[in-house]
């Protein structure tokens, strides 16, 4: 490493990203490892004022450098509709949650991110800021493969915008690891909006169901059209995922876990909305 920068504005940070090669943004730094040994410059964005959780009449906005601990402690995220985000934050280890940020969890593009499936299920949008201005994308559109994202070299995640769904909506996050502190073998988040006993809307996001976090759109469409036919919906779910075999779990076992976690999350949502 040649130099470590502490910009005091987003504009300054973007200028650094434009002017240097082999440069990387850093906030919590929990994903920095030997894979980044060739990085010459780090840009620390913790002083840019991007740590916040603000609620308005139409949405909830979470700044990119908001830590997982701040997500867990936020009263705003303890409502039914954002329950999955609070659950995911709670499952982080104590040694990480005060450092890891919501923006870093998404920007790294890792399939094991616990927060990515939740943001997908909650239909969140990411606000990216770069030399050409701002653009808004959904997290599922950011992921382009293993550790590959659509974030340009000169762009920074500014914040995430989550719609407000109301009291007829709840969500659930589920994961399985070999131990409580281990990386997930499979993770899943569901959002359900009910009305008159029917599914008005649904969101389903998965981690480790492919090379990057996945939005299960076929399953979402089935739930909207057919309601809570859980067995059939879980069969559709595993047909649109493509988990791989690794040292932690086989593909076949991960598919079984996906079905089990899906059913558990649906049941939890149903109980919450009774």
C-alpha positions as CSV (number, residue, x, y, z in Angstrom):
1,X,0.0,0.0,0.0
2,X,1.3,3.4,-1.0
3,X,-1.2,5.8,0.6
4,X,-4.4,5.8,2.7
5,X,-6.8,8.7,2.0
6,X,-9.5,10.3,4.3
7,X,-11.6,12.4,2.0
8,X,-14.1,14.8,3.7
9,X,-16.7,14.9,0.9
10,X,-18.2,12.6,-1.7
11,X,-16.8,14.8,-4.4
12,X,-13.3,14.5,-3.1
13,X,-13.6,10.7,-2.8
14,X,-14.8,10.4,-6.4
15,X,-11.9,12.5,-7.6
16,X,-9.5,10.2,-5.9
17,X,-11.2,7.2,-7.5
18,X,-10.9,8.9,-10.9
19,X,-7.2,9.9,-10.6
20,X,-5.6,6.7,-9.2
21,X,-5.1,3.2,-10.4
22,X,-5.3,0.1,-8.1
23,X,-7.5,2.1,-5.7
24,X,-10.2,0.7,-3.4
25,X,-12.9,2.2,-1.1
26,X,-12.8,1.1,2.5
27,X,-15.2,1.7,5.5
28,X,-15.3,-1.2,8.0
29,X,-12.5,-3.1,6.2
30,X,-13.9,-6.5,7.2
31,X,-13.5,-7.8,3.6
32,X,-9.9,-6.6,3.1
33,X,-7.6,-9.6,2.9
34,X,-4.7,-11.1,0.9
35,X,-6.8,-10.8,-2.3
36,X,-6.2,-7.0,-2.1
37,X,-2.5,-7.2,-1.8
38,X,-2.1,-5.4,-5.1
39,X,-4.1,-2.4,-4.0
40,X,-1.9,0.7,-3.9
41,X,-4.4,3.2,-2.4
42,X,-7.3,3.0,0.0
43,X,-10.0,5.6,0.3
44,X,-11.6,5.6,3.7
45,X,-15.2,6.9,3.4
46,X,-16.2,6.8,7.1
47,X,-16.0,10.6,7.3
48,X,-18.5,11.3,4.5
49,X,-21.6,11.5,6.7
50,X,-23.1,8.4,5.2
51,X,-24.0,6.7,8.5
52,X,-27.7,7.2,9.1
53,X,-31.2,5.6,9.2
54,X,-33.9,8.1,8.3
55,X,-37.6,7.6,7.8
56,X,-39.9,9.8,5.9
57,X,-43.6,9.5,4.9
58,X,-42.7,7.5,1.8
59,X,-39.5,5.5,2.5
60,X,-36.6,4.6,4.8
61,X,-33.1,5.6,3.9
62,X,-30.0,3.9,5.2
63,X,-26.6,5.5,4.6
64,X,-23.9,3.2,3.1
65,X,-21.5,3.4,6.0
66,X,-24.2,2.6,8.6
67,X,-22.7,-0.3,10.6
68,X,-24.4,-3.6,11.2
69,X,-24.5,-2.8,14.9
70,X,-26.4,0.4,14.1
71,X,-28.9,-1.6,12.0
72,X,-29.4,-4.0,14.9
73,X,-30.0,-1.2,17.4
74,X,-32.3,0.9,15.3
75,X,-35.8,1.2,16.6
76,X,-37.0,1.9,13.0
77,X,-35.9,-1.6,11.9
78,X,-37.8,-3.4,14.6
79,X,-41.2,-3.0,12.9
80,X,-42.7,-6.0,11.1
81,X,-41.9,-4.9,7.6
82,X,-38.1,-4.6,8.3
83,X,-37.8,-7.5,10.7
84,X,-35.7,-9.5,8.2
85,X,-33.0,-6.7,8.2
86,X,-32.9,-6.6,12.0
87,X,-32.7,-10.4,12.1
88,X,-29.8,-10.5,9.6
89,X,-27.9,-7.8,11.5
90,X,-28.4,-9.7,14.8
91,X,-26.8,-12.8,13.3
92,X,-23.4,-11.1,12.6
93,X,-20.7,-11.9,15.1
94,X,-19.9,-9.4,17.8
95,X,-16.3,-9.0,16.5
96,X,-17.7,-7.8,13.1
97,X,-21.0,-6.0,13.6
98,X,-19.4,-2.8,14.9
99,X,-17.1,-2.6,11.8
100,X,-19.0,-4.1,8.9
101,X,-21.2,-1.6,6.9
102,X,-24.3,-2.2,4.8
103,X,-22.6,-0.6,1.8
104,X,-19.5,-2.7,2.1
105,X,-21.6,-5.9,2.4
106,X,-23.2,-5.1,-1.0
107,X,-20.3,-3.5,-2.8
108,X,-18.0,-6.6,-2.4
109,X,-20.5,-8.7,-4.4
110,X,-20.0,-11.9,-2.3
111,X,-22.7,-14.5,-2.6
112,X,-22.5,-15.2,1.2
113,X,-23.6,-11.7,2.1
114,X,-26.4,-11.9,4.7
115,X,-27.7,-8.4,3.9
116,X,-28.0,-8.7,0.2
117,X,-30.9,-11.3,0.2
118,X,-32.8,-9.0,2.7
119,X,-32.4,-5.9,0.5
120,X,-33.5,-7.9,-2.5
121,X,-36.6,-9.2,-0.7
122,X,-37.4,-5.7,0.7
123,X,-37.3,-4.3,-2.9
124,X,-34.6,-1.8,-1.9
125,X,-32.8,0.5,-4.3
126,X,-29.2,1.6,-4.1
127,X,-28.2,5.2,-4.8
128,X,-24.8,5.3,-6.6
129,X,-22.8,8.6,-6.9
130,X,-20.1,9.1,-9.5
131,X,-18.4,11.6,-11.8
132,X,-21.5,11.5,-14.0
133,X,-23.9,12.1,-11.1
134,X,-26.4,9.9,-9.3
135,X,-28.1,6.8,-10.5
136,X,-30.5,4.4,-8.7
137,X,-30.4,0.6,-9.1
138,X,-31.8,-2.3,-7.3
139,X,-29.3,-4.6,-5.5
140,X,-30.2,-7.5,-7.7
141,X,-29.0,-5.4,-10.7
142,X,-25.7,-4.7,-9.0
143,X,-24.5,-8.3,-8.9
144,X,-22.8,-9.6,-12.1
145,X,-21.2,-12.8,-10.8
146,X,-18.8,-13.9,-8.1
147,X,-17.4,-10.7,-6.5
148,X,-18.4,-8.7,-9.6
149,X,-20.8,-5.8,-9.5
150,X,-22.1,-3.1,-11.8
151,X,-20.5,-0.4,-9.6
152,X,-18.2,1.7,-11.8
153,X,-14.6,2.6,-10.8
154,X,-15.5,6.1,-9.9
155,X,-18.8,5.3,-8.1
156,X,-19.7,5.1,-4.4
157,X,-22.8,3.6,-2.8
158,X,-24.4,6.6,-1.1
159,X,-27.5,5.0,0.5
160,X,-30.2,2.4,0.2
161,X,-33.9,3.4,-0.2
162,X,-36.5,1.0,1.2
163,X,-40.2,1.5,0.5
164,X,-42.6,1.6,3.4
165,X,-45.0,-1.3,3.1
166,X,-47.3,-0.8,6.1
167,X,-48.8,-3.0,8.8
168,X,-50.0,-5.7,6.4
169,X,-46.4,-6.5,5.5
170,X,-43.8,-8.6,7.4
171,X,-40.5,-10.1,6.5
172,X,-38.2,-12.9,7.7
173,X,-34.5,-13.8,7.3
174,X,-33.2,-17.3,7.8
175,X,-29.7,-18.8,7.4
176,X,-27.9,-22.1,8.2
177,X,-24.2,-22.4,8.9
178,X,-22.1,-25.2,10.4
179,X,-21.9,-23.1,13.6
180,X,-23.7,-20.0,14.8
181,X,-20.7,-17.8,13.9
182,X,-19.8,-19.6,10.6
183,X,-20.5,-18.2,7.1
184,X,-23.9,-19.4,5.8
185,X,-24.3,-22.5,3.8
186,X,-27.6,-21.1,2.6
187,X,-29.5,-17.9,3.5
188,X,-32.9,-16.6,2.5
189,X,-35.1,-13.6,3.1
190,X,-38.9,-13.2,2.4
191,X,-41.3,-10.3,2.5
192,X,-45.0,-10.9,2.4
193,X,-47.7,-8.3,2.0
194,X,-51.2,-9.7,2.7
195,X,-54.7,-8.4,2.1
196,X,-58.1,-10.2,2.7
197,X,-56.2,-13.4,3.2
198,X,-54.4,-13.2,-0.1
199,X,-50.8,-12.4,-1.1
200,X,-50.8,-8.9,-2.5
201,X,-47.0,-8.8,-3.0
202,X,-44.0,-10.8,-2.2
203,X,-40.2,-10.6,-2.3
204,X,-37.7,-13.5,-2.1
205,X,-33.9,-13.1,-2.0
206,X,-31.3,-15.8,-1.5
207,X,-27.6,-16.0,-0.7
208,X,-25.3,-18.8,-1.9
209,X,-28.0,-19.9,-4.5
210,X,-25.6,-19.1,-7.3
211,X,-22.5,-17.0,-8.0
212,X,-24.2,-13.9,-6.6
213,X,-27.2,-13.1,-4.4
214,X,-30.4,-14.0,-6.2
215,X,-33.9,-12.6,-6.6
216,X,-36.3,-15.5,-7.0
217,X,-38.8,-13.8,-9.4
218,X,-40.6,-17.0,-10.5
219,X,-41.3,-17.8,-6.8
220,X,-42.5,-14.3,-6.2
221,X,-44.8,-14.4,-9.1
222,X,-46.2,-17.7,-8.0
223,X,-47.0,-16.4,-4.5
224,X,-48.7,-13.3,-5.9
225,X,-50.9,-15.4,-8.3
226,X,-51.5,-18.5,-6.2
227,X,-51.1,-17.6,-2.6
228,X,-49.4,-19.5,0.1
229,X,-49.2,-23.0,-1.6
230,X,-45.9,-23.5,0.2
231,X,-45.0,-26.9,-1.1
232,X,-45.5,-25.9,-4.7
233,X,-43.8,-22.6,-4.2
234,X,-40.7,-24.3,-2.6
235,X,-40.5,-26.6,-5.6
236,X,-40.4,-23.6,-7.9
237,X,-37.8,-21.9,-5.7
238,X,-35.2,-24.7,-6.1
239,X,-35.7,-24.8,-9.8
240,X,-34.6,-21.2,-10.2
241,X,-31.6,-21.5,-8.0
242,X,-28.1,-22.9,-8.8
243,X,-26.1,-23.5,-5.6
244,X,-22.7,-25.1,-6.0
245,X,-20.9,-27.8,-4.1
246,X,-18.2,-26.5,-1.7
247,X,-16.3,-27.6,1.3
248,X,-19.2,-26.3,3.5
249,X,-22.0,-28.1,1.8
250,X,-23.0,-30.1,-1.3
251,X,-25.4,-28.7,-4.0
252,X,-28.0,-31.2,-3.1
253,X,-27.9,-30.3,0.6
254,X,-28.1,-26.6,-0.2
255,X,-31.3,-27.2,-2.3
256,X,-32.8,-29.1,0.7
257,X,-31.9,-26.2,3.0
258,X,-33.4,-23.7,0.6
259,X,-36.8,-25.5,0.8
260,X,-36.6,-25.8,4.5
261,X,-35.7,-22.2,5.1
262,X,-38.3,-21.0,2.7
263,X,-41.1,-22.9,4.5
264,X,-39.8,-21.7,7.9
265,X,-39.7,-18.1,6.7
266,X,-43.2,-18.3,5.2
267,X,-44.6,-19.8,8.5
268,X,-42.9,-17.1,10.5
269,X,-44.5,-14.4,8.3
270,X,-47.9,-16.0,8.6
271,X,-47.7,-16.1,12.4
272,X,-46.6,-12.4,12.5
273,X,-49.6,-11.3,10.4
274,X,-52.3,-13.2,12.3
